[in-house]
Amino acid sequence: MSERPVKKRAVNLFVDAELLDEARRMRIDISETLERRLRTIVRAEQEKRWLDENRDAIASINMFIRRHGLLTGRLRSHSAWLSGRHA
């Protein structure tokens, strides 16, 4: 993650008592575990929302590429022609 200082906030949570007791017996850092998992969930949700918001644009560029190909392919063949390697 980034090296910037992270502002922390105390929160109250309701957690299954037996699960919490077992985690404490196992010396699992509850705050760190929650933070790590929550970060993963938030990142996945951000990616999902970005894909949903950009679905039409992605479909459009994919259609363009299917119709016209990639510019790099044309550049490569043009470069080969200029260097005399075309056959």
Backbone as a chain_set.jsonl record, in Angstrom:
{"seq": "MSERPVKKRAVNLFVDAELLDEARRMRIDISETLERRLRTIVRAEQEKRWLDENRDAIASINMFIRRHGLLTGRLRSHSAWLSGRHA", "coords": {"N": [[0.827, -1.183, 0.0], [0.241, 2.396, 0.064], [2.642, 4.841, 1.291], [1.704, 6.905, 2.764], [0.512, 8.535, 5.751], [-2.113, 6.982, 7.523], [-5.313, 7.894, 8.4], [-7.016, 6.9, 11.19], [-10.084, 5.602, 12.527], [-12.144, 5.046, 15.29], [-14.566, 2.494, 15.649], [-17.768, 1.056, 16.372], [-18.738, -2.269, 16.414], [-20.886, -5.045, 15.764], [-20.34, -8.3, 16.421], [-20.319, -11.804, 16.032], [-20.128, -13.344, 19.093], [-18.805, -15.749, 19.865], [-17.174, -16.211, 17.642], [-15.55, -13.942, 17.717], [-14.282, -14.348, 20.209], [-12.858, -16.706, 19.626], [-11.139, -15.801, 17.596], [-9.636, -13.964, 19.04], [-8.408, -15.716, 20.878], [-6.781, -16.985, 19.099], [-5.076, -15.028, 18.579], [-5.532, -13.229, 16.484], [-5.315, -10.252, 14.754], [-7.846, -8.219, 14.923], [-8.607, -5.645, 13.976], [-6.703, -5.149, 11.925], [-7.22, -7.33, 10.253], [-9.911, -6.885, 9.513], [-9.619, -4.406, 8.231], [-7.894, -5.041, 6.069], [-9.461, -6.927, 4.669], [-11.762, -5.407, 4.142], [-10.663, -3.442, 2.519], [-10.051, -4.99, 0.26], [-12.628, -5.775, -0.548], [-13.789, -3.265, -1.088], [-12.134, -2.393, -3.192], [-12.745, -4.342, -5.149], [-15.452, -3.769, -5.548], [-15.263, -1.151, -6.535], [-13.939, -1.664, -8.966], [-15.904, -3.224, -10.24], [-17.996, -1.356, -10.461], [-16.728, 0.556, -12.08], [-16.377, -0.912, -14.441], [-19.086, -1.363, -15.075], [-19.929, 1.295, -15.493], [-18.407, 1.941, -17.706], [-18.985, 0.146, -19.673], [-20.293, 0.482, -22.204], [-18.467, 2.103, -23.615], [-16.244, 0.407, -23.671], [-17.256, -1.729, -25.168], [-17.642, -0.358, -27.555], [-14.999, 0.39, -28.347], [-13.909, -2.144, -28.628], [-15.444, -3.101, -30.783], [-14.585, -1.327, -32.77], [-11.883, -2.108, -32.967], [-12.234, -4.751, -33.86], [-13.291, -4.239, -36.384], [-11.358, -2.577, -37.631], [-8.841, -3.347, -36.825], [-5.731, -3.269, -34.933], [-3.794, -0.347, -34.461], [-1.072, -0.707, -34.069], [-0.461, -3.014, -35.498], [-0.668, -2.141, -38.131], [1.35, -0.241, -38.111], [3.592, -1.843, -37.716], [3.625, -3.386, -40.094], [3.922, -1.338, -41.939], [6.397, -0.338, -41.16], [7.995, -2.553, -41.74], [7.71, -2.575, -44.5], [8.954, -0.153, -45.168], [11.577, -0.733, -44.433], [12.251, -2.584, -46.256], [11.616, -5.223, -45.793], [9.307, -6.398, -46.541], [7.216, -8.892, -47.923]], "CA": [[0.0, 0.0, 0.0], [0.97, 3.653, 0.009], [3.418, 5.18, 2.482], [1.11, 8.054, 3.437], [-0.1, 8.194, 7.038], [-3.528, 6.643, 7.408], [-6.137, 8.38, 9.502], [-7.835, 5.802, 11.71], [-11.289, 6.007, 13.255], [-12.725, 3.99, 16.127], [-15.938, 2.15, 15.288], [-18.41, 0.004, 17.152], [-19.24, -3.333, 15.548], [-21.518, -6.193, 16.389], [-19.722, -9.493, 15.852], [-20.622, -13.052, 16.725], [-19.277, -13.399, 20.287], [-17.933, -16.934, 19.835], [-16.187, -15.979, 16.596], [-14.612, -12.952, 18.244], [-13.481, -15.008, 21.252], [-11.933, -17.634, 18.97], [-10.126, -14.991, 16.913], [-8.739, -13.42, 20.085], [-7.591, -16.835, 21.371], [-5.797, -17.269, 18.05], [-4.277, -13.796, 18.457], [-5.771, -12.585, 15.191], [-5.505, -8.807, 14.888], [-9.176, -7.976, 14.369], [-8.605, -4.391, 13.215], [-5.923, -5.333, 10.696], [-7.935, -8.285, 9.402], [-11.076, -6.192, 8.962], [-9.148, -3.371, 7.314], [-7.382, -5.7, 4.865], [-10.593, -7.524, 3.944], [-12.617, -4.319, 3.679], [-9.954, -2.824, 1.393], [-10.234, -5.901, -0.872], [-14.03, -5.689, -0.966], [-14.0, -1.938, -1.68], [-11.448, -2.382, -4.488], [-13.533, -5.161, -6.073], [-16.68, -3.02, -5.861], [-14.863, -0.043, -7.405], [-13.686, -2.237, -10.29], [-17.198, -3.618, -10.798], [-18.723, -0.14, -10.838], [-16.032, 1.164, -13.215], [-16.732, -1.706, -15.624], [-20.489, -1.068, -15.391], [-20.008, 2.664, -16.015], [-17.659, 2.058, -18.955], [-19.325, -1.002, -20.518], [-20.584, 0.911, -23.575], [-17.222, 2.563, -24.232], [-15.416, -0.784, -23.902], [-17.865, -2.43, -26.312], [-17.401, 0.461, -28.737], [-13.597, 0.271, -28.773], [-13.723, -3.52, -29.092], [-16.034, -3.167, -32.118], [-13.667, -0.596, -33.644], [-10.702, -2.951, -33.179], [-12.638, -5.876, -34.713], [-13.484, -3.735, -37.756], [-10.206, -1.892, -38.216], [-7.576, -3.878, -36.321], [-4.957, -2.405, -34.056], [-2.869, 0.559, -35.129], [0.283, -1.256, -33.99], [-0.297, -3.966, -36.592], [-0.402, -1.356, -39.337], [2.661, 0.386, -37.968], [4.592, -2.888, -37.922], [3.706, -3.738, -41.509], [4.456, -0.159, -42.616], [7.818, -0.31, -40.817], [8.637, -3.626, -42.516], [7.731, -2.14, -45.896], [9.974, 0.881, -45.286], [12.907, -1.303, -44.29], [12.47, -3.54, -47.339], [11.386, -6.605, -45.338], [7.971, -6.871, -46.923], [7.31, -9.989, -48.9]], "C": [[0.869, 1.243, 0.0], [1.677, 3.915, 1.339], [2.819, 6.357, 3.246], [0.517, 7.623, 4.775], [-1.604, 7.975, 6.858], [-4.257, 7.152, 8.64], [-7.06, 7.245, 9.931], [-9.017, 6.376, 12.493], [-11.798, 4.811, 14.05], [-14.169, 3.767, 15.694], [-16.469, 1.093, 16.249], [-19.0, -0.999, 16.181], [-19.943, -4.381, 16.39], [-21.016, -7.428, 15.67], [-20.134, -10.691, 16.689], [-19.619, -13.238, 17.874], [-18.309, -14.578, 20.259], [-16.827, -16.767, 18.79], [-15.117, -15.001, 17.072], [-13.709, -13.563, 19.304], [-12.444, -15.935, 20.632], [-10.807, -16.872, 18.261], [-9.137, -14.424, 17.931], [-7.841, -14.51, 20.661], [-6.472, -17.156, 20.382], [-4.874, -16.075, 17.795], [-4.348, -13.168, 17.056], [-6.029, -11.104, 15.462], [-6.798, -8.445, 14.161], [-9.184, -6.722, 13.49], [-7.881, -4.554, 11.883], [-6.639, -6.267, 9.722], [-9.138, -7.629, 8.736], [-10.644, -5.173, 7.911], [-8.667, -3.978, 5.991], [-8.526, -6.253, 4.016], [-11.508, -6.446, 3.37], [-11.978, -3.616, 2.481], [-10.138, -3.678, 0.127], [-11.653, -5.802, -1.425], [-14.304, -4.356, -1.653], [-13.353, -1.871, -3.058], [-12.238, -3.177, -5.53], [-14.811, -4.433, -6.487], [-16.376, -1.83, -6.771], [-14.624, -0.535, -8.826], [-14.992, -2.606, -10.984], [-17.967, -2.388, -11.282], [-18.072, 0.544, -12.039], [-16.385, 0.423, -14.502], [-18.171, -1.437, -16.045], [-20.62, 0.308, -16.045], [-19.371, 2.792, -17.397], [-17.957, 0.941, -19.95], [-19.551, -0.595, -21.976], [-19.315, 1.354, -24.303], [-16.305, 1.384, -24.554], [-15.945, -1.56, -25.1], [-17.573, -1.674, -27.605], [-15.967, 0.317, -29.24], [-13.304, -1.147, -29.252], [-14.291, -3.709, -30.5], [-15.12, -2.47, -33.128], [-12.446, -1.459, -33.975], [-11.046, -4.145, -34.064], [-12.76, -5.431, -36.172], [-12.186, -3.266, -38.409], [-8.857, -2.464, -37.792], [-6.88, -2.866, -35.417], [-4.001, -1.56, -34.873], [-1.456, -0.023, -35.129], [0.544, -2.265, -35.097], [0.011, -3.252, -37.889], [0.964, -0.693, -39.272], [3.772, -0.623, -38.226], [4.739, -3.213, -39.403], [4.25, -2.567, -42.314], [5.965, -0.064, -42.379], [8.575, -1.367, -41.612], [8.736, -3.22, -43.977], [8.828, -1.101, -46.111], [11.378, 0.304, -45.21], [13.201, -2.351, -45.366], [12.242, -4.983, -46.94], [10.019, -7.112, -45.715], [8.119, -7.966, -47.992], [5.951, -10.292, -49.446]], "O": [[2.095, 1.15, -0.058], [1.365, 3.307, 2.363], [3.366, 6.767, 4.269], [0.07, 6.485, 4.922], [-2.268, 8.706, 6.124], [-3.864, 6.875, 9.774], [-7.8, 6.698, 9.113], [-8.952, 7.476, 13.04], [-11.87, 3.696, 13.532], [-14.901, 4.715, 15.41], [-15.707, 0.339, 16.855], [-19.685, -0.621, 15.23], [-19.636, -4.574, 17.566], [-21.231, -7.594, 14.469], [-20.28, -10.594, 17.907], [-18.409, -13.282, 17.648], [-17.133, -14.428, 20.59], [-15.679, -17.14, 19.031], [-13.924, -15.214, 16.852], [-12.501, -13.326, 19.301], [-11.289, -15.953, 21.056], [-9.646, -17.276, 18.332], [-7.93, -14.416, 17.689], [-6.658, -14.276, 20.908], [-5.37, -17.544, 20.77], [-4.012, -16.111, 16.916], [-3.361, -12.653, 16.532], [-6.861, -10.751, 16.299], [-6.831, -8.377, 12.933], [-9.713, -6.747, 12.379], [-8.388, -4.145, 10.838], [-6.66, -6.023, 8.515], [-9.36, -7.798, 7.537], [-11.233, -5.092, 6.833], [-9.002, -3.476, 4.918], [-8.553, -6.071, 2.799], [-11.975, -6.564, 2.237], [-12.672, -3.238, 1.538], [-10.356, -3.137, -0.956], [-11.847, -5.751, -2.64], [-14.976, -4.315, -2.684], [-13.954, -1.35, -3.997], [-12.383, -2.732, -6.669], [-15.203, -4.482, -7.653], [-17.152, -1.533, -7.679], [-15.056, 0.104, -9.786], [-15.169, -2.335, -12.171], [-18.519, -2.386, -12.382], [-18.769, 1.053, -12.917], [-16.66, 1.045, -15.529], [-18.453, -1.297, -17.235], [-21.337, 0.465, -17.034], [-19.757, 3.663, -18.177], [-17.261, 0.802, -20.957], [-19.053, -1.258, -22.886], [-19.115, 1.019, -25.471], [-15.661, 1.37, -25.603], [-15.17, -1.998, -25.95], [-17.289, -2.287, -28.634], [-15.748, 0.141, -30.438], [-12.528, -1.331, -30.19], [-13.689, -4.4, -31.322], [-14.911, -2.983, -34.228], [-12.027, -1.531, -35.13], [-10.252, -4.523, -34.925], [-12.375, -6.164, -37.083], [-11.944, -3.523, -39.588], [-7.829, -2.09, -38.357], [-7.378, -1.767, -35.177], [-3.458, -2.025, -35.875], [-0.72, 0.155, -36.099], [1.67, -2.36, -35.587], [0.856, -3.701, -38.664], [1.657, -0.599, -40.286], [4.772, -0.307, -38.871], [5.857, -3.304, -39.911], [4.975, -2.781, -43.286], [6.721, 0.254, -43.297], [9.674, -1.107, -42.103], [9.745, -3.493, -44.626], [9.548, -1.15, -47.108], [12.284, 0.813, -45.869], [14.283, -2.938, -45.38], [12.635, -5.889, -47.674], [9.61, -8.173, -45.244], [9.022, -7.942, -48.828], [5.807, -11.183, -50.283]]}, "num_chains": 1, "name": "protein.A"}
